[in-house]
Amino acid sequence: MIDLNRQDYAIAKSETLDAVKKWGKQHVVYGGSHNRNSFIGYACEIAVAKFLGVPYKLERDRTKNDGDVAGYQVKGTAHEGGWMNTRADMPTGIYIGCILYGWEEVEILGWSTSRLMRRKMYWNDKPHMKRPCYSMTPEQMFDIETLPATPKLIELRKENP
């Protein structure tokens, strides 16, 4: 578990407000409010940055090579099942799955790649899905301790030993 503090909460809240202003009603939201979904995502990104020991970079300051955190894509949820979802219109690369509990604790579940996740066996178009996508359970993810380093992570660790 990664514990988030008040500063982390404030950053996630600020990022959420910026996202809502930027996307407004144009951004389609499935399964929850835009505010809640964005907050979950940012809180999980902050937790992954802490786990990796790298600085968290605000979304407005990121480049395409940054991914969500250090070259990784972070998929957060507040659902106990902890499914990690992706679609063909999302970035490729290494995905890290997380669950946010309340606002102060994040469990990092595991990782996979977009290439592995986007196989027919993971396609989820069950009726309860608001939007069909590729879904992977925590049991299907690789152990987070085996996470391969991205070039961006290696670069950040050299800059911030």
Stockholm file with secondary structure:
# STOCKHOLM 1.0

chainA/1-161         MIDLNRQDYAIAKSETLDAVKKWGKQHVVYGGSHNRNSFIGYACEIAVAKFLGVPYKLERDRTKNDGDVAGYQVKGTAHEGGWMNTRADMPTGIYIGCILYGWEEVEILGWSTSRLMRRKMYWNDKPHMKRPCYSMTPEQMFDIETLPATPKLIELRKENP
#=GR chainA/1-161 SS CEECCHHHHHHHHHHHHHHHHHHGGGSCCCSSCHHHHHHHHHHHHHHHHHHHTCCCCCGGGCCGGGTTBTTBEEEEECSTTCCEEECTTSCCSEEEEEEEETTTEEEEEEEEEHHHHTSGGGEECCTTCSSCEEEECGGGSBCGGGCCCCHHHHHHHHHCC
#=GC SS_cons         CEECCHHHHHHHHHHHHHHHHHHGGGSCCCSSCHHHHHHHHHHHHHHHHHHHTCCCCCGGGCCGGGTTBTTBEEEEECSTTCCEEECTTSCCSEEEEEEEETTTEEEEEEEEEHHHHTSGGGEECCTTCSSCEEEECGGGSBCGGGCCCCHHHHHHHHHCC
//
